[in-house]
Amino acid sequence: MIRNITEEQARLMVELLIKKSELIKNFSHKLEKYRVSGDKETYKKKFRELLEKEEIKVYGKKIK
């Protein structure tokens, strides 16, 4: 379902996506073996762990 969002909300969402994609670039190489092997559960678990660690390392806190 499509929601009507304000321009400010859309801008904030885009900024958040840009920040997260930059963080993912920092650790994506560590996930490659799980992606290639098709191990989705381990991939998702490691992805969440690494993203949280990277957010804390770069921003000092977890991003919403």
TAPERA-V802326 format. One line per field, one symbol per residue. burial: + if it has 9 or more other ideal C-beta (glycine too) atoms within 8 Angstrom, else -. A space follows every 10 residues. Layout:
burial = ???
//
This chain:
burial = ---------+ --+--+--++ --++--+--- +--+------ --+--++--+ ++-+++---- ----
//
